Amino acid sequence: MLVAMPAGGLAYAMRSARTPVHAVGSRVGAFATPMRRELSPATSLAPFDGLGRPAARSCTSGAARLGATRRWIDSIVLAERLCPFAAAPAASERRMRMQASHAADASALVDELAKEANLLARSESSPGELSHETTLLVLPLAAWCKEWHQLVSISWMLQAEAITGQGYEQTMQIVIFHPKAVRSTYTDAPTDAADFSLRSPFPIVQLLREADILAAVRSYPNPEGIPSRNAARLRALGERTCRERLQACLFTAAPGSRAASVP
């Protein structure tokens, strides 16, 4: 079973897909040239609020990032039913592993994801020892991944080195989310409320077992219709509401209260 889903709510990848997924039934755009390990060191940056203004207080500690991500899952992914498969794993810490990344650059992120892939493989082969079905690696909003196109480019390196490089290309998929994600990979189209099916409080790399993806897709009627249904639901809410709700995930309570703690 799955949890936080992209572009319409479903990490939908056919068995022939061996590239990072950022949309239902499609792969990361060709503009993201596979990258090696020469990337800039990280510089911490504050998140932006839902209306494009810098947040008064950033929530950048590992615990704060995990808290914001948990609120995003509960108040947006589950509340808006963006993923019909998310409720069960999200309800159990044993089934959904959430980890705050400590990576200072893309190279370190590759190493972290490689370790998480090995753990996820062990959870399938030794369910008594480990039982999680998916992993969410929550990144800091740092200079090397603060833009959507940066994370898309990095995802190719993650796929090549942490997944394919370890022999998991037939058994695992990665999905990415970002505060500035857009569905129109090849154009500079204006922000669409439907883009918020891809947006999370902080950049996220989600690791999934392909067997779980395929089982979920086969058990759900018309999974191809999920993106259009979610796009219609988010557009009905409107871009401003979607932004404000995403921003609210950065707070421990209602917007206007104190932001989550920072280092």
C-alpha positions, 0 to 999 in steps of 0.5 A: 500500500502507498502513501503520499502520491504525486500529480493526482494522488497516485504513484502510478508506474508501469513495469516498463518505467525505470525513471523517477516518477513525478506524475501519474502514468508519466516519467520525469521530463527530458529537460532534467539531464542525468547528473553526476555528483558535482553539485553546490554545497547546501545553504539553508533557506527559509520556506516560502509561505502559501502566497509567495512571501518568505515565512516569518519563521522557518521550520527547518529542523529535522523534527519540524520538517517531519511534523510539517510533512505529517500535517500535509499528509493528514490535512491535504493528501488524506483530507482531499482524498488525493491518494485512495491508497494512502490511509492504511500506511499513513495510519501506522508508523510501522508501515510508513517510514518518515526520515529527515534527510541530513544530506548537505548535497546531492551526493550525500542524498544518494548515499541516504537513499541507497541505505533506505532502499536497502532497508526497504528491501529487507522489510520485504524479505524479512517482514518480522524484522522490518515492516514498512512499505514506503519511505519518505525522505524529507529534505531541507529547503537548501540551495541545492534543492530549493527549486523544482527543476533541481530536484527533478534533475537530482532524481535522475542521479538517485535513480541511476545510483541508489536504485539501478546501481544497487539492482533495484530497478525492477523492484523499487520506484522513487517519487518526488514532491516539492513546494514549487512543483508544477505539472507542466514539465516542459513549459513555463505555464502559470501556476495551476491549482492542480499543481498542488497535487505535487506540492509538499511543505519541503522537498520529498523523495518517496521510495516505494516497492513496485509490487505494492504499486502494481497491486494497488493499481490493479485493485482500484477501478479506473486509476487513470482517472485519479489525476483528472479527478484530483485536478478538478477538486483542487481547481474547485478549491482555488489556487489561493486556498491551496497555497494557504493550506500548504502554508498552514502545514508549517505551523503546529496550530492554525495559521497565525500561531507560532511556527514550528520550532527551528534550530 
